[in-house]
Amino acid sequence: RHSRISLKPPGSRQSAIILPLVTARHNRAMLGISTTTNVDSAESESNKTIPFPIVLWRFTRPHTLIGSALAIPALHVLAAPSFQSVATVSTLVSILYAMVPSLLMNLYITGLNQVTDVEIDKINKPNLPIAAGDLSKRDASWIVALALISSLWMGSSHPTLGTRGLKTALWGSGILGTMYSLPPFRLKRFPLLAAFCIVAVRGTFINAGFFAHAKAAAFGNPNASVLHYLLTDRACMLSSLFFGIFGIVIALMKDVPDVKGDLVANVKTFSVRIGQGRIFGTMKNLLVSLFYSFGASFLYAAMQAPSRVLASCRSIVGISCVVAGLSINKQATTVDPEDPKQVYTFYMHLWKLFYLSYLVLPLAR
């Protein structure tokens, strides 16, 4: 690479500037040092292909996947007659058999939502795989279709492990997940119907469904229905109530930072209709009240417990609920409801509390 020599007189001001620069570039080239610009480097970085497993992991919306993965073993322990009865091969097999199709169903629901919301996600969540251009809409459609078919087939294929509870959880979640996202239903456009979908899936189908599955597949009671446990078993009833309300809070809090894209797509969420500040404050207060009420109830029940083990279990649940409520209030004090980044950080804090709730759920006896 040859240096361009200036025709200006050596004494001119321009030559004094150009010649050292040209000479320096020539010397770097002679030494084999790259002269590629930062722009070229940035372009080459952006053109790198992201490995498909990483793209698929992002496509699953991992925070929701983790929540589903924690729910199944937690509900098995809650459904167990005693802690000793959990440590059996039949319990482990029941958990693993339910885990795979439920995670596939989770992938279907979250993936379908991304397939149908590409233009909204380009505004609200531009880092999601389809919106970012890392995954084509066609490939994503194939993934969600295969996930749905595999989930429903696996949930029904085994004569004893494919229980009514498991089928109810998978089919109920799949139907409402489809109606939530897919035209012509697209229930997410209607706040009350969208809230119903969340309560039904997070409350009834997941908690009561997997509770009934555990009772049938792991603990030898195959005849009782999901509705039977939901109406007669206090543990099933309370867990469904708790996580149903928690699901509403998560669903409506998710919409708070997404107002811009929802307005463009004419999706009339509660945050669009009522305002970000009011929804944020109402959902925060609802969740704090939920944690405090359950915390106080379990602490009171601990004092009435017939054994030290049961008192300890209830105390841990009660204290965890109170601490969770305090942490929500503390985190919310620094959040501006109209700042998407701050609300998203708070939203992910709620998911951590969601995980914590399932971790202590087996002690709620």
N, C-alpha and C positions, 0 to 999 in steps of 0.2 A: 504494500500500500504506500504510494508515494505522496510526499507532502506537497501541498499546493503552495507555490512561492509567490509572495506578494510582489507586484510591480511597483508598489509605492517606494519612494526613496527611503533608504534605511533609516534616516533620521526622523521620518514622520511618526506621529503619535500612533497611527493605526498599525504600522509595522511593528512597533514596540509591543503592541498587544497581541497581534496575530502570530508572529514568529515563535514566541515561546510556546504558545498553545499548540501550533502545528508541530513543532519539534517534540513536544511532550507526547503528542499522539503518535508520532512516527516512532519514538523510542519504545512506547508501550507495545506497538505492533511488532517491532523487531524482537522484543523480548518474549513475544507470545502471550502477552497479557490481554485479556478480552476487553474490547471497548464497547461491548453491548450496553445499551442504555437501560436505565431503570424501567422505562416503559416497556421495552422488549421483554425484560425479565418478568414484569408483572403479567404481561400477556401470556408468556409461556406457562406461568403458574396457573392462570385461569383456564388454560387449554388442557391441563392435566386431567385425565380421566379418573374419577373417583371409583374405587373398587365397588362392585355391585353389592357385596355383603354390607358395606357401610351405608350405601344408599338405601338398601332394604331395611336396615336397622332404623334409620331415620324415618323411613316411610311408616314403620309400625307405630310411631309416636310412643317412644319407650316409656314415658312416665305413666301412660295408661296401661301398657303391657305389664309393667311391674306391679301395678295395683291389682290386676287380675291374677297374676301369679301368686301374690301373697294371700289373696282371698280364699283360694281353694284349700290349702293346708290349714289355714286358720279356722275355716268353717268345719273341716273334718274334726279338728280337736274340740271345737265347741259342741259338735254333735255327739261326741264320744260319751258313753255312760260314765267313764272315769278316765283319769290320765293314764292309768295302767293299760287300758284297752286300746290306746292309740298305738303303742309300740308293737304292731303286728304286721305281717306280710300283707294281709288283706287290706289294711289301711293304706299302706304304701302303694299297692297296686291301684287302689281306688283313686288315690290322689293323682298318680301319674296318668292314669287313663283319662281322667277328667281334664288334666292340665293341657294336654296337646290340642284337643279340639277347641277348648275355650280360648287359648291364645290365638289360634287360627281365626276364630270368630272375632276376637278383638282386632286382629289385623284387617279382617273384612270390613268391619264397621268404620274404623278410623281411616282405612284406605279409601273406601267408597266416598267418605266425606271429602277427602282431598281431590278425588277424581271429579266430583261435581262442583267443587269450589275453587277451581284453578284461578279464575280471574279475581276472586275475592282474596285468595291467598297471595297473589302477586302484590297486593296492597298491604294486607295485614300480616302475612307470614311469608315473606319472600324467600326465606331460607329452606322452606319445605322442598322435598325433592322435585316434584312436578313443577312447582312455581319457579324454582331455581334452574330448571332445565336439565337436572341430573337424571331424571327419569321421564320417559315419554308417557303421555296419557294412555296410549295404546298398551304399553307394557304394564302400566299400573292397573289397567282394567283386567288384563289377564291374571295378574297376581291376586286381585281381590276375588275374581271369579273362582280361581283354583282354591283359595283359602276358604271360601264359603262352601264349595262342594266337598272339600276334604273334611271340614269341620262337621258338617251334618252327617256325612257318611261314617266317620269315626265314632260319632256320638251314638249311632244307632246300630253299628255292625255287630257288637258283642251281645250275646243273649242275656248275660247277667250284669255285666258292667255298664251296658247301655241302658241305664235306669230311666224311669219316668222323670226323675228330678233333673238328670243331665239333659235329657231331650227338651224338657221345658225351658231350661236355662239357655240352651243353644238356639232352639227355634224361636223362642220369645225374643231374645236379643237380636237375632238375625232379622226377624220381621220388622220390629220397631226401628232397628238401625237402618234398614232399607227405606222405610217410610219417612224417617227423619231426614234423609239426604236426597233421595231419588225422586225426580219428577215422575208422575204428576202430583204425588203426595207432598213431598218436600215440607214436612211438618215443622222444620226449623224456622220457617217463615212466620209461624204463629206461636207466640211466646207461651201460651198456656198449654198447647199441645206438645210443644218442645219440652216443657217442664214435665209433662206427664210421661213422655218417653224416658226421660232421665230417671224419674222416680221408679218407674216400672222396671227398667233394666238394672240400675244400681241397687235398688231396694229389693224388689220382689224376685226377679228372675235370677240374679246372681246369688243373693243371700239365701232365700228360701229354696231355690232350685238346687244349689250345691249342698245345702244342709240336708235336703231330702235325699240327694244322691249319696251322701256319706252314710246316712242311716240305712239305706238299702244295700249299697255295695260293700260297705266296710263293717257295719254293725248289725246286719241280719234282719232288717225290717223292710222287705221289698214291697209291701202292699200299700203303705200309707202314701198319700198324694202330697204334692207341694202345698196345696190349699189346707190340708189337714194340719201340717206343721205350722203353717203361717197363722192359723187360727187357734191352735191349742198349745203349742210349745212356746213358753215365755222367752227362751233364749233366741229362738228363730224370729219371733215377733219383734223383739227389741233390736236385734241386729239389723233386721230389714228396715225398721223405722229409722234407726240412727243413720245408716248408710244411704237410705233414700233421701233424707234431709241433707246429708253431706253432699250427695250427688247433685241436688238442686243448687246448692251454694257454688260448687265447682263449675257447673254448667253456666250459671248466670255470671259468675265472676270472669269466666273465660271470654264472655262477650264484651266486657267493659273496655278492654284496649282495642277491640276490633270494630269500633263504631265507624271509622272512616270507610273501610271496605264494605261493611254492611249497608251503609247509606248508598253507596254507589250501586250495589246489587239489589237494593230495595228489599233487604231482609230486615223486617221490623222487630228486632229484638227488644227486650225490655230496656236495655241501655240506650237504644235509639229512641224509643218512645218516651221514657221517663227521665233519662239523663244518667250519665256515668256516675256522678257523685252520689245520687240517691240509691242507685243499685249497689254500688260499692259499700256504702254505709249500712244499708239494710242487710245485705248478705253477710257482712262482717258481724253485725250484731246477732243475726240468726245463728251463725256458727258458734259464736261465743256463748250464747244462751244454751245451745245444744250441749256443748262441752260442760258448762257449769251445772246444768240440770242433771246430766248423767253422772258427773263427778260427785255431786252432793248425794244423789241417790245411792251410789255404790259405797260411799263413805258411811252413810247411815246403815246400809245393809251389812257392812263389815262389823259394825258394833253388835248386830243381831245374829251374826254367824254362829252356827253350832260347833264349829271347830276352828283351830288356829290356822289350818291350811286354807280353809275357805275365807276366813277373815283376812289373811294375807293377800289372797288373790283379789278380793274385792277392794282392798285398800290400794293395791297397785293400780287397778283400773281407775279408781276414784282420783287418786293423786295425779295420774297421767292426764286425765281429763281436765283437771284444774290447771295444771301446768300448760297444757295445750291452749286453753282459753286465754291464759295470761300472755302466752307468746303471740297469739293473734292480735291482741290489743297493742302489744308493744311494737310489733312489726307494722301495724296499720298507721301508727302515729306519724310516720315519715313518708307516707305514700300520697302522692297527688293523683286522684282518680283519672285525671285527664292526661297523665303522662304514661304512655303505653309501656315503657321499659320498667318503670316503678311498679305498675300494676302487675306486669308479667312476673316480676321477681316475687311479689307477694303471692300471686297465684301458685307459683311453684312451691312456696312455703306451705301452702294449704295441701298440696299433694304429699309433702313430707309428713304432715300430720295425718293424712289419709293412710299412708303406709304404717305409721305408728299405731293407728287405731286398729288395724288388722293384726299387728304384732301382739297387742295386749288383749285382743278379742277372746282368745282361748281361756283367759282368766276370768271372763265375765260370767260367773256362775252364781 
